[in-house]
């Protein structure tokens, strides 16, 4: 089958040939006609009668496109403007033939565009989200404060990502118009969010997203705006949720006096087009369609038009008020739960990159202190970054609810370095310019932490390490040293892994490792540990390194098997670790694996989880929350699952990263209180003089000293079965 790109080149080539013939005569017209009549070429370009019509129109330089409408043209001034604009800008070369689709089967509209039965359609955000789940993320309650933020995200790399998801379905998004947010219309003010949760809220059928309302713990009743007044009077509902724009267009003469500015869910409209159809149009007509759609969105999304809506509501006696701070806070907490419940569906990239972009320029107040997070939140090891972030968030929730630290609130800003050192350095430079910066928490990747050392010490930034294990991160030669770690230290990890292999009777070992400072550092540690053995039968029979992104490990595994290795000591992160396990599961013989804990930093796909059932994988850990039931741990797990609900069995992924970050924040706060200062130099000094701290993992005595910035030692390590399901 000819690729889409080739089809486009072929069509443009035919159009160019036609121009040449028009200029120079019909000398080669037979060649063009032969190409058009060639059945093989037609089969590669044309798939239906409508496309044959399109081909004829291209030659005639005129196009008729079928447009689908989910409602009557009278109710779609947005699309009417678009049609007129396209016709004018194309000098009449693009005509549109309407096809009305009943509102109750509007989902078929998008399917029709995907299948090529309809060329262009006007889609509601809620409708496109049923086919492409990632779009439903935009409707998360409380995600955006205003339409300006929506447009900021849509024109960013997040918008590019969403458009790519549409492209995968065969769609091109010509334009997106965020038309507003749903609010609570009530007859009496809302003073407490539980007031809504204890009542029934009316929802129009076009805005009904059952999962969202269920996750907000709100009972709903589907009603159209015209039914709202009688339902309120009868007590069937206590509030109605819709947008200001929809309330105005409903022409309901309402006695409602209150509108809670809650920004519940975003409403919006897309102009979508079949990707294959768009690609076969001349470039000039593609440009007309895209620019026309964008111009209509800009016109309809003006501040003037939004203000007109508010004025129209006020004329009816509907007055806007804001929810009290307590109710807003409660709504925010429930909205957070809704996002976390759908994290697996939407993915870390979409959630965390959106939050980063929205919060990046958020100012820090006089009464606030900033904690930065510099980790992979959006790439292949994003599970580790999200785990660390959750530990920080849980600690900050508790600290701020108790009055903050020395009367000030702790706030978090996150920047994703995606595992790349250059981005990590840029992140640290950005944090160094932030007002009231107190400390930065790092991530999983040792190479990034090592690359950031110069700017950390140059700017005197307290750097808290909850994961990265390279010995040189802490043993860095800087004095004073601004890096403090509560994690594994490779100087201890390498001999620990060797010792555990020996305990199990393995004498012939292989070392498989990523070719980074982390992997090479452990090679040195493993070699040193083996040299200390007096039994000549204990030996390292094979060492093999690999680069990030490698997916075929069969050659390395074959050599390791041929060398007679009885166990593989593995130093890898989750992406490469998953590929190693899938390769191993397909081999006739499988060698047991004792692994460093980098493989716990990413979520495993289904093939990897199936492969693990056939393998013997043990992994280094510092502790397990799920195995501990102390009063403090039980309370922590309860708070964790309340804030981060999961769709299935309750689980804490990458739990060490979560708890290590949690413990580090509390140690930082203890140092601040001990120093009675927010000055980073004084807080750094204070961290070295903490006497005792009772944490989740253990009771710490002198966790940090001037000579030792590692809070955990060899005695804190254990080896556990690796499941990560």
C-alpha positions as CSV (number, residue, x, y, z in Angstrom):
1,X,0.0,0.0,0.0
2,X,1.3,3.4,-0.9
3,X,2.0,5.6,2.1
4,X,0.0,8.8,2.9
5,X,3.1,10.9,2.2
6,X,3.5,9.2,-1.3
7,X,-0.1,9.8,-2.0
8,X,0.2,13.5,-1.3
9,X,3.4,13.8,-3.4
10,X,1.6,12.0,-6.3
11,X,-1.4,14.3,-6.1
12,X,0.7,17.4,-6.0
13,X,2.8,16.1,-8.8
14,X,-0.4,15.6,-10.9
15,X,-1.4,19.2,-10.1
16,X,2.0,20.5,-11.1
17,X,1.8,18.5,-14.4
18,X,-1.5,20.0,-15.2
19,X,-0.1,23.5,-14.7
20,X,2.9,22.7,-17.0
21,X,0.4,21.4,-19.7
22,X,-1.7,24.6,-19.4
23,X,1.4,26.7,-19.9
24,X,3.3,24.8,-22.6
25,X,0.4,23.1,-24.4
26,X,-1.0,19.6,-24.6
27,X,2.0,17.9,-26.0
28,X,2.2,15.5,-23.1
29,X,-1.5,15.3,-22.3
30,X,-1.6,11.7,-23.3
31,X,0.9,10.9,-20.6
32,X,-1.2,12.7,-17.9
33,X,-4.4,10.9,-19.1
34,X,-2.6,7.6,-19.0
35,X,-1.5,8.2,-15.4
36,X,-5.1,9.2,-14.4
37,X,-6.5,6.1,-15.9
38,X,-3.9,3.8,-14.5
39,X,-5.9,1.4,-12.2
40,X,-3.0,0.7,-9.9
41,X,-2.3,4.4,-9.2
42,X,-6.0,5.1,-8.7
43,X,-6.2,2.2,-6.2
44,X,-3.3,3.7,-4.2
45,X,-4.9,7.1,-4.1
46,X,-8.6,6.6,-4.4
47,X,-10.6,4.4,-2.0
48,X,-14.3,5.4,-2.7
49,X,-16.6,7.1,-5.1
50,X,-16.3,10.3,-3.1
51,X,-12.6,10.3,-3.6
52,X,-13.1,9.8,-7.4
53,X,-15.2,12.9,-7.2
54,X,-12.4,14.6,-5.3
55,X,-9.9,13.6,-7.9
56,X,-12.0,15.1,-10.7
57,X,-12.5,18.3,-8.6
58,X,-8.7,18.6,-8.1
59,X,-8.2,18.6,-11.8
60,X,-11.0,21.2,-12.1
61,X,-9.5,23.1,-9.2
62,X,-12.8,22.9,-7.2
63,X,-13.7,20.9,-4.2
64,X,-17.0,19.9,-2.5
65,X,-16.6,18.7,1.0
66,X,-19.2,17.0,3.1
67,X,-19.5,18.6,6.5
68,X,-21.3,17.0,9.5
69,X,-23.3,19.0,12.0
70,X,-24.5,17.6,15.4
71,X,-27.3,20.2,15.4
72,X,-29.2,22.4,12.9
73,X,-27.3,25.1,11.1
74,X,-29.4,27.8,13.0
75,X,-27.8,26.5,16.2
76,X,-24.3,26.6,14.7
77,X,-23.3,30.2,13.9
78,X,-19.8,29.2,14.6
79,X,-19.8,26.7,11.7
80,X,-21.8,29.1,9.5
81,X,-19.1,31.7,9.8
82,X,-16.5,29.0,9.0
83,X,-18.3,27.9,5.8
84,X,-18.7,31.5,4.6
85,X,-15.1,32.4,5.4
86,X,-13.7,29.3,3.6
87,X,-15.8,30.0,0.5
88,X,-14.6,33.6,0.4
89,X,-10.9,32.9,1.1
90,X,-10.8,30.1,-1.5
91,X,-12.6,32.3,-4.2
92,X,-15.4,29.8,-4.3
93,X,-13.1,26.8,-4.9
94,X,-14.3,25.0,-1.7
95,X,-18.0,24.3,-1.3
96,X,-19.5,22.5,1.7
97,X,-22.4,20.1,1.5
98,X,-24.1,19.9,5.0
99,X,-25.1,16.5,6.5
100,X,-27.1,16.8,9.7
101,X,-26.6,14.1,12.4
102,X,-29.1,13.7,15.2
103,X,-27.8,14.9,18.6
104,X,-28.5,11.5,20.2
105,X,-26.1,9.8,17.9
106,X,-23.5,12.5,17.7
107,X,-20.7,10.0,18.5
108,X,-21.3,8.6,15.0
109,X,-20.3,12.0,13.7
110,X,-16.7,11.5,14.7
111,X,-16.7,7.9,13.6
112,X,-18.0,9.2,10.2
113,X,-15.0,11.5,9.9
114,X,-12.5,8.9,10.9
115,X,-14.0,6.4,8.4
116,X,-14.0,9.1,5.6
117,X,-17.8,9.2,5.2
118,X,-17.8,12.8,6.4
119,X,-15.0,15.2,5.5
120,X,-15.3,17.9,8.1
121,X,-17.4,18.0,11.3
122,X,-18.0,20.3,14.3
123,X,-17.5,18.3,17.5
124,X,-18.1,19.0,21.1
125,X,-15.1,18.3,23.5
126,X,-17.2,15.8,25.4
127,X,-17.9,13.9,22.2
128,X,-14.3,13.7,20.9
129,X,-13.3,12.5,24.4
130,X,-15.4,9.3,24.0
131,X,-13.3,8.3,21.0
132,X,-9.9,9.7,22.1
133,X,-9.7,9.4,25.9
134,X,-6.8,11.8,26.2
135,X,-9.1,14.7,25.2
136,X,-11.4,14.1,28.2
137,X,-8.4,15.2,30.4
138,X,-9.1,18.7,29.3
139,X,-12.5,18.5,31.1
140,X,-10.9,17.7,34.5
141,X,-12.6,19.9,37.1
142,X,-10.5,22.7,38.4
143,X,-7.7,22.0,36.0
144,X,-7.9,25.5,34.4
145,X,-8.6,28.8,36.0
146,X,-9.6,30.6,32.8
147,X,-9.7,30.2,29.0
148,X,-6.3,31.9,28.7
149,X,-4.8,28.9,30.4
150,X,-6.7,26.5,28.1
151,X,-5.3,28.3,25.0
152,X,-1.8,28.3,26.6
153,X,-1.9,24.5,26.9
154,X,-3.5,23.9,23.4
155,X,-0.7,25.9,21.7
156,X,2.0,24.1,23.7
157,X,3.7,20.7,23.3
158,X,0.7,19.3,25.2
159,X,-1.6,20.5,22.4
160,X,0.9,18.9,19.9
161,X,0.6,15.7,21.8
162,X,-3.3,15.7,21.7
163,X,-3.2,16.6,18.0
164,X,-0.9,13.6,17.4
165,X,-3.5,11.4,19.2
166,X,-6.1,12.7,16.8
167,X,-3.8,12.1,13.9
168,X,-3.4,8.4,14.9
169,X,-7.1,8.1,14.5
170,X,-7.0,9.6,11.0
171,X,-8.1,13.1,12.1
172,X,-6.7,16.6,11.8
173,X,-7.8,19.2,14.3
174,X,-8.3,22.4,12.2
175,X,-9.3,24.5,15.2
176,X,-10.4,24.3,18.9
177,X,-12.6,26.8,20.5
178,X,-12.8,26.6,24.3
179,X,-16.3,28.0,24.9
180,X,-16.3,28.2,28.7
181,X,-16.6,26.3,31.9
182,X,-19.6,24.8,33.6
183,X,-20.7,26.4,36.9
184,X,-23.3,25.7,39.6
185,X,-26.5,27.7,39.2
186,X,-28.4,27.7,42.5
187,X,-31.2,29.5,44.2
188,X,-29.1,29.9,47.3
189,X,-25.4,30.4,47.8
190,X,-23.1,27.4,48.3
191,X,-21.1,27.7,51.5
192,X,-19.7,24.2,51.8
193,X,-18.8,21.7,49.0
194,X,-20.4,18.9,51.0
195,X,-23.6,20.9,50.5
196,X,-23.4,19.9,46.8
197,X,-22.3,16.4,47.5
198,X,-25.3,15.9,49.8
199,X,-27.7,17.1,47.1
200,X,-28.6,16.3,43.5
201,X,-27.2,18.3,40.6
202,X,-29.0,18.7,37.2
203,X,-26.8,18.1,34.2
204,X,-27.6,18.5,30.5
205,X,-27.2,15.4,28.3
206,X,-24.5,17.1,26.2
207,X,-22.3,17.8,29.3
208,X,-22.9,14.5,31.1
209,X,-19.7,12.7,31.9
210,X,-20.6,10.0,34.5
211,X,-17.1,9.1,35.6
212,X,-16.2,12.7,36.4
213,X,-19.3,13.3,38.6
214,X,-18.9,10.0,40.3
215,X,-15.3,10.8,41.2
216,X,-16.5,14.1,42.6
217,X,-19.0,12.1,44.7
218,X,-21.9,14.1,43.3
219,X,-25.3,12.7,42.5
220,X,-26.7,13.8,39.1
221,X,-29.9,14.0,37.2
222,X,-29.9,14.5,33.4
223,X,-32.1,17.5,32.6
224,X,-32.1,20.0,29.7
225,X,-32.0,23.7,30.7
226,X,-35.7,24.1,30.0
227,X,-36.5,21.6,32.7
228,X,-34.2,23.2,35.3
229,X,-36.7,25.6,36.9
230,X,-39.4,23.1,37.6
231,X,-36.8,20.6,38.9
232,X,-35.5,23.3,41.3
233,X,-39.0,24.2,42.4
234,X,-40.0,20.6,43.0
235,X,-36.8,19.9,44.9
236,X,-35.7,17.2,42.5
237,X,-32.4,19.1,42.2
238,X,-30.7,21.6,44.4
239,X,-28.3,23.0,41.7
240,X,-27.8,22.9,37.9
241,X,-24.5,22.7,36.2
242,X,-24.0,24.2,32.8
243,X,-21.9,27.0,31.1
244,X,-22.9,30.6,31.2
245,X,-23.0,30.5,27.4
246,X,-25.4,27.6,27.4
247,X,-27.6,29.3,30.0
248,X,-27.9,32.4,27.8
249,X,-28.7,30.4,24.7
250,X,-31.4,28.4,26.5
251,X,-33.5,31.6,26.9
252,X,-34.7,30.5,30.3
253,X,-36.1,33.4,32.3
254,X,-34.7,32.2,35.5
255,X,-35.3,33.5,39.1
256,X,-31.8,32.2,39.9
257,X,-29.7,34.8,41.7
258,X,-26.5,32.9,42.2
259,X,-23.8,31.5,40.0
260,X,-20.8,29.8,41.8
261,X,-17.6,30.5,39.9
262,X,-16.3,27.0,40.2
263,X,-14.8,26.3,36.7
264,X,-16.0,22.7,37.0
265,X,-15.6,21.3,33.5
266,X,-14.4,22.9,30.3
267,X,-16.7,23.0,27.3
268,X,-15.4,23.5,23.8
269,X,-15.8,22.8,20.1
270,X,-13.4,21.3,17.5
271,X,-13.4,21.6,13.8
272,X,-12.1,18.2,12.7
273,X,-11.3,16.9,9.3
274,X,-10.4,13.5,7.8
275,X,-6.7,13.4,7.6
276,X,-6.5,11.6,4.2
277,X,-8.9,14.0,2.6
278,X,-7.0,17.0,3.8
279,X,-3.7,15.6,2.6
280,X,-5.0,15.2,-0.9
281,X,-6.0,18.8,-1.3
282,X,-3.7,21.4,-2.8
283,X,-1.5,23.1,-0.3
284,X,-3.3,26.4,-0.9
285,X,-6.7,25.0,0.0
286,X,-5.3,23.2,3.1
287,X,-4.0,26.6,4.2
288,X,-7.4,28.2,3.6
289,X,-9.2,25.6,5.7
290,X,-6.7,25.8,8.6
291,X,-6.5,29.6,8.7
292,X,-10.3,30.0,8.3
293,X,-10.9,27.8,11.3
294,X,-8.3,29.6,13.4
295,X,-9.7,33.0,12.5
296,X,-13.2,32.0,13.5
297,X,-12.0,30.7,16.9
298,X,-10.1,33.9,17.5
299,X,-13.1,36.0,16.7
300,X,-15.5,34.0,18.9
301,X,-13.1,33.6,21.7
302,X,-12.6,37.4,22.3
303,X,-12.9,38.9,25.7
304,X,-15.7,41.1,24.4
305,X,-17.9,38.1,23.6
306,X,-17.3,36.6,27.0
307,X,-18.2,39.9,28.7
308,X,-21.4,40.0,26.7
309,X,-22.4,36.7,28.2
310,X,-21.9,37.9,31.7
311,X,-23.9,41.1,30.9
312,X,-26.7,39.0,29.4
313,X,-26.9,36.9,32.6
314,X,-26.9,39.9,34.8
315,X,-29.9,41.4,32.9
316,X,-31.8,38.3,33.9
317,X,-30.9,38.7,37.5
318,X,-28.3,35.9,37.7
319,X,-25.5,37.2,39.8
320,X,-22.0,35.6,40.0
321,X,-20.3,34.8,43.3
322,X,-17.2,32.9,44.3
323,X,-17.2,29.8,46.4
324,X,-15.8,30.3,49.9
325,X,-12.2,29.3,50.3
326,X,-13.0,26.2,52.3
327,X,-15.5,25.0,49.6
328,X,-12.9,25.8,46.9
329,X,-10.3,23.8,48.8
330,X,-12.6,20.8,49.1
331,X,-13.5,20.9,45.4
332,X,-9.8,21.1,44.5
333,X,-9.1,17.9,46.6
334,X,-11.9,16.0,44.9
335,X,-10.8,17.2,41.5
336,X,-7.3,16.0,42.3
337,X,-8.7,12.6,43.1
338,X,-10.5,12.5,39.8
339,X,-7.3,13.2,37.9
340,X,-5.4,10.5,39.8
341,X,-8.1,8.0,39.3
342,X,-7.6,8.4,35.5
343,X,-3.8,8.7,35.5
344,X,-3.4,5.3,33.9
345,X,-5.8,6.3,31.1
346,X,-4.4,9.7,30.4
347,X,-0.7,9.0,31.2
348,X,1.9,10.9,33.2
349,X,3.1,13.0,30.3
350,X,-0.3,14.6,29.7
351,X,-1.0,15.3,33.4
352,X,2.4,16.4,34.5
353,X,3.4,18.5,31.5
354,X,0.1,20.4,31.7
355,X,0.7,21.1,35.4
356,X,4.3,22.2,34.8
357,X,3.3,24.6,32.1
358,X,0.4,26.0,34.1
359,X,2.4,26.4,37.3
360,X,5.8,27.4,35.8
361,X,5.2,31.2,36.0
362,X,3.0,31.1,39.1
363,X,4.4,33.8,41.5
364,X,5.5,32.8,45.0
365,X,4.0,34.9,47.7
366,X,5.7,36.7,50.6
367,X,4.3,34.0,53.0
368,X,5.4,31.1,50.9
369,X,8.6,29.0,50.6
370,X,9.3,27.1,47.5
371,X,10.3,23.4,47.2
372,X,11.4,22.5,43.6
373,X,11.2,19.1,42.1
374,X,13.7,18.3,39.3
375,X,13.0,14.7,38.0
376,X,11.6,12.7,35.1
377,X,7.9,13.3,35.2
378,X,7.0,13.0,31.6
379,X,9.2,10.4,29.9
380,X,10.1,6.7,30.2
381,X,11.0,6.8,33.9
382,X,8.1,9.2,34.8
383,X,6.7,6.7,37.4
384,X,9.8,7.4,39.6
385,X,9.3,11.2,39.3
386,X,5.5,10.9,40.1
387,X,6.3,8.7,43.1
388,X,8.8,11.3,44.4
389,X,6.3,14.1,43.8
390,X,3.6,12.2,45.8
391,X,5.9,11.9,48.8
392,X,6.6,15.6,48.7
393,X,2.9,16.5,48.3
394,X,1.9,14.3,51.2
395,X,4.5,15.9,53.5
396,X,3.5,19.4,52.4
397,X,-0.2,18.7,53.0
398,X,0.5,17.6,56.6
399,X,3.0,20.4,57.3
400,X,0.8,23.2,55.9
401,X,-2.3,21.9,57.6
402,X,-0.4,22.1,60.9
403,X,0.5,25.7,60.3
404,X,3.5,25.5,57.9
405,X,7.1,26.0,58.9
406,X,7.8,29.0,61.1
407,X,4.4,30.3,60.0
408,X,5.1,30.1,56.3
409,X,3.4,27.8,53.7
410,X,5.5,25.4,51.7
411,X,4.6,25.2,48.0
412,X,5.9,22.9,45.2
413,X,6.9,23.6,41.7
414,X,7.9,20.7,39.4
415,X,10.1,20.7,36.3
416,X,10.7,17.5,34.2
417,X,14.2,16.8,33.0
418,X,13.1,13.6,31.1
419,X,16.4,12.0,32.1
420,X,18.6,14.4,30.2
421,X,21.4,16.3,31.9
422,X,21.2,19.4,29.8
423,X,17.6,19.8,30.7
424,X,18.4,19.2,34.3
425,X,20.9,22.0,34.3
426,X,18.4,24.3,32.7
427,X,15.9,23.4,35.4
428,X,18.3,24.1,38.2
429,X,19.1,27.5,36.6
430,X,15.4,28.3,36.5
431,X,15.0,27.3,40.1
432,X,17.9,29.4,41.2
433,X,16.1,32.5,40.0
434,X,12.9,31.7,41.9
435,X,11.8,33.8,44.8
436,X,12.0,32.2,48.3
437,X,13.6,28.9,47.0
438,X,14.4,26.7,49.9
439,X,15.5,23.4,48.3
440,X,15.3,21.2,45.2
441,X,14.4,17.5,45.3
442,X,16.1,15.4,42.7
443,X,15.0,12.3,40.7
444,X,16.1,8.8,39.7
445,X,18.9,9.6,37.2
446,X,22.4,9.7,38.6
447,X,23.9,11.2,35.5
448,X,21.6,14.2,35.8
449,X,22.4,14.8,39.4
450,X,26.1,14.5,38.7
451,X,25.9,17.1,35.9
452,X,24.0,19.5,38.1
453,X,26.6,19.6,40.9
454,X,28.4,22.7,39.7
455,X,25.3,25.0,39.6
456,X,23.9,23.4,42.9
457,X,27.0,24.6,44.7
458,X,27.5,27.8,42.8
459,X,24.0,28.9,43.7
460,X,24.1,27.3,47.2
461,X,20.9,25.3,46.5
462,X,20.1,22.6,49.0
463,X,19.6,19.4,46.9
464,X,17.7,16.5,48.4
465,X,18.3,13.2,46.7
466,X,15.6,10.5,47.3
467,X,16.7,8.1,44.6
468,X,19.8,8.6,42.5
469,X,22.5,6.2,43.9
470,X,25.8,7.1,42.3
471,X,28.4,7.4,45.1
472,X,29.9,10.6,43.6
473,X,26.6,12.5,43.9
474,X,27.4,12.9,47.6
475,X,31.1,12.3,47.6
476,X,31.5,15.2,45.2
477,X,34.5,17.1,46.6
478,X,32.6,20.3,47.3
479,X,33.0,22.0,50.7
480,X,30.5,22.9,52.0
481,X,28.5,20.1,50.4
482,X,24.9,21.1,49.6
483,X,23.7,17.6,48.5
484,X,21.9,15.3,51.1
485,X,20.7,11.8,50.2
486,X,18.2,9.5,51.7
487,X,18.5,6.6,49.3
488,X,20.8,3.8,48.2
489,X,24.5,4.5,47.9
490,X,26.2,2.5,45.2
491,X,29.4,2.1,47.3
492,X,27.1,0.0,49.5
493,X,24.8,-1.4,46.8
494,X,27.4,-3.2,44.7
495,X,28.8,-5.3,47.6
496,X,25.3,-5.9,48.9
497,X,24.2,-7.3,45.5
498,X,27.4,-9.5,45.4
499,X,26.7,-10.7,49.0
500,X,23.1,-11.7,48.2
501,X,24.3,-13.6,45.2
502,X,26.8,-15.5,47.3
503,X,24.2,-16.2,50.0
504,X,22.2,-18.0,47.3
505,X,25.2,-20.2,46.4
506,X,26.0,-18.5,43.0
507,X,29.7,-18.4,42.2
508,X,29.8,-17.6,38.5
509,X,28.3,-14.1,38.0
510,X,27.6,-11.9,35.0
511,X,27.1,-8.1,35.2
512,X,24.7,-6.4,32.7
513,X,24.6,-2.7,33.1
514,X,23.7,0.6,31.4
515,X,26.7,2.5,30.0
516,X,26.5,5.5,32.3
517,X,28.3,6.8,35.4
518,X,25.8,4.8,37.5
519,X,26.5,1.5,35.7
520,X,30.3,2.0,35.5
521,X,30.4,3.0,39.1
522,X,28.7,-0.3,40.1
523,X,31.1,-2.3,37.9
524,X,34.0,-0.9,40.0
525,X,32.2,-1.8,43.2
526,X,31.3,-5.3,42.1
527,X,34.8,-6.0,40.9
528,X,36.2,-4.8,44.2
529,X,33.8,-6.9,46.2
530,X,34.7,-10.0,44.2
531,X,38.4,-9.4,44.6
532,X,37.9,-9.7,48.4
533,X,36.7,-13.3,48.0
534,X,39.2,-16.0,48.8
535,X,37.4,-18.7,46.9
536,X,38.9,-18.8,43.3
537,X,35.7,-20.4,42.0
538,X,33.9,-17.1,42.7
539,X,34.3,-15.1,39.5
540,X,32.8,-12.5,37.2
541,X,32.5,-14.5,34.0
542,X,30.9,-11.8,31.8
543,X,30.3,-8.1,31.7
544,X,28.1,-6.4,29.1
545,X,27.0,-2.8,28.8
546,X,24.2,-1.2,26.8
547,X,22.9,2.2,25.9
548,X,19.6,3.8,26.7
549,X,16.9,2.8,24.3
550,X,18.4,-0.6,23.4
551,X,15.7,-3.3,22.9
552,X,17.5,-6.4,21.7
553,X,19.5,-8.2,24.4
554,X,19.6,-11.6,22.9
555,X,23.2,-11.5,21.9
556,X,24.3,-10.3,25.3
557,X,22.2,-13.0,27.0
558,X,23.5,-15.7,24.7
559,X,27.1,-14.8,25.6
560,X,26.3,-14.7,29.3
561,X,24.7,-18.2,29.0
562,X,27.7,-19.5,27.1
563,X,30.0,-18.3,29.8
564,X,28.2,-20.4,32.3
565,X,26.8,-17.6,34.4
566,X,24.6,-18.7,37.3
567,X,23.2,-15.3,38.1
568,X,23.0,-11.9,36.4
569,X,23.6,-8.8,38.5
570,X,21.6,-6.1,36.7
571,X,21.9,-2.3,36.8
572,X,19.2,-0.8,34.6
573,X,16.3,1.5,34.6
574,X,12.8,0.4,33.8
575,X,12.7,0.8,30.0
576,X,15.8,-1.3,29.3
577,X,15.0,-3.6,32.2
578,X,11.6,-4.4,30.7
579,X,13.2,-5.3,27.3
580,X,15.8,-7.5,29.0
581,X,13.0,-9.4,30.9
582,X,11.0,-9.9,27.7
583,X,14.0,-11.2,25.9
584,X,14.9,-13.5,28.7
585,X,11.4,-15.0,28.9
586,X,11.6,-16.2,25.3
587,X,14.8,-18.1,25.8
588,X,15.0,-21.8,26.6
589,X,16.9,-21.3,29.8
590,X,16.5,-18.3,32.2
591,X,19.2,-17.2,34.6
592,X,18.2,-15.7,38.0
593,X,18.6,-11.9,38.2
594,X,19.6,-9.8,41.2
595,X,18.9,-6.2,40.3
596,X,19.6,-2.7,41.5
597,X,16.4,-0.8,42.1
598,X,16.4,1.3,39.0
599,X,13.9,-1.1,37.4
600,X,11.3,0.0,39.9
601,X,11.2,3.5,38.5
602,X,8.8,2.9,35.6
603,X,5.5,1.3,34.9
604,X,5.7,-2.1,33.2
605,X,3.6,-3.0,30.1
606,X,1.5,-6.2,29.9
607,X,4.2,-8.3,28.0
608,X,6.7,-7.5,30.7
609,X,4.4,-8.4,33.5
610,X,3.7,-11.7,31.8
611,X,7.5,-12.3,31.3
612,X,8.1,-11.7,35.0
613,X,5.9,-14.7,35.9
614,X,8.5,-17.0,34.1
615,X,11.6,-15.3,35.7
616,X,13.4,-15.2,39.0
617,X,14.0,-11.5,39.6
618,X,15.0,-10.1,43.0
619,X,15.5,-6.4,43.5
620,X,17.3,-4.2,46.0
621,X,14.9,-2.2,48.3
622,X,15.2,-0.1,51.4
623,X,11.9,-1.2,52.9
624,X,8.3,-2.0,51.9
625,X,5.3,0.0,53.0
626,X,3.0,-2.8,52.2
627,X,4.8,-5.1,54.6
628,X,4.8,-2.7,57.6
629,X,1.8,-2.0,59.8
630,X,3.0,0.3,62.4
631,X,0.6,3.1,63.5
632,X,2.6,5.7,61.6
633,X,2.8,3.6,58.4
634,X,-0.9,2.7,58.5
635,X,-1.9,6.3,58.8
636,X,0.5,7.2,55.9
637,X,-1.0,4.5,53.7
638,X,-4.6,5.8,54.5
639,X,-3.7,9.3,53.4
640,X,-1.9,8.0,50.3
641,X,-4.9,6.1,49.0
642,X,-7.3,9.0,49.9
643,X,-5.2,11.4,47.8
644,X,-4.2,9.0,45.0
645,X,-7.0,6.5,44.4
646,X,-6.3,3.6,42.0
647,X,-8.7,2.0,39.5
648,X,-7.9,-1.5,40.7
649,X,-6.1,-3.1,43.7
650,X,-4.7,-0.5,46.0
651,X,-0.9,-0.3,45.4
652,X,1.9,2.1,45.9
653,X,4.2,2.1,42.8
654,X,7.8,2.9,43.4
655,X,7.1,3.2,47.1
656,X,10.7,3.8,48.1
657,X,10.8,7.0,46.0
658,X,7.6,8.2,47.7
659,X,8.7,7.6,51.3
660,X,12.3,8.7,50.8
661,X,11.0,12.1,49.5
662,X,8.5,12.3,52.3
663,X,11.2,11.7,54.9
664,X,13.6,14.2,53.3
665,X,11.0,17.0,53.5
666,X,10.5,16.4,57.2
667,X,14.2,16.4,57.8
668,X,14.4,19.7,55.9
669,X,11.6,21.2,58.0
670,X,13.3,19.9,61.2
671,X,16.5,21.7,60.1
672,X,14.7,24.9,59.4
673,X,13.0,24.9,62.8
674,X,16.3,24.0,64.5
675,X,18.1,26.9,62.7
676,X,15.0,29.3,63.1
677,X,15.9,30.6,59.7
678,X,15.1,30.2,56.0
679,X,18.6,31.1,54.9
680,X,19.9,28.2,52.8
681,X,23.4,28.4,54.2
682,X,22.1,28.2,57.8
683,X,19.6,25.4,56.9
684,X,22.4,23.4,55.2
685,X,24.5,23.7,58.4
686,X,21.5,22.7,60.5
687,X,20.9,19.5,58.4
688,X,24.3,18.3,59.6
689,X,23.3,18.7,63.2
690,X,19.9,16.9,63.4
691,X,20.2,14.6,66.4
692,X,17.0,12.4,66.0
693,X,14.0,12.0,63.8
694,X,11.4,9.3,64.0
695,X,10.4,8.5,60.4
696,X,8.5,5.8,58.5
697,X,11.5,3.8,57.6
698,X,13.3,4.0,61.0
699,X,14.3,6.2,63.9
700,X,17.2,8.3,62.5
701,X,20.1,9.2,64.8
702,X,22.4,11.8,63.3
703,X,21.0,11.1,59.7
704,X,23.6,13.6,58.3
705,X,26.9,14.8,59.6
706,X,29.7,17.0,58.2
707,X,31.4,13.8,57.0
708,X,28.4,11.8,55.9
709,X,25.5,13.1,53.8
710,X,23.9,9.6,53.3
711,X,21.0,9.0,55.7
712,X,20.7,5.3,54.9
713,X,23.4,2.6,55.1
714,X,24.0,-1.0,54.2
715,X,21.9,-2.2,57.2
716,X,18.9,-0.5,55.7
717,X,18.9,-2.6,52.4
718,X,16.9,-5.7,51.7
719,X,16.3,-8.0,48.7
720,X,12.7,-8.6,47.5
721,X,10.8,-10.3,44.8
722,X,10.3,-7.9,41.9
723,X,6.6,-7.8,40.8
724,X,5.7,-4.2,40.2
725,X,2.3,-5.2,38.9
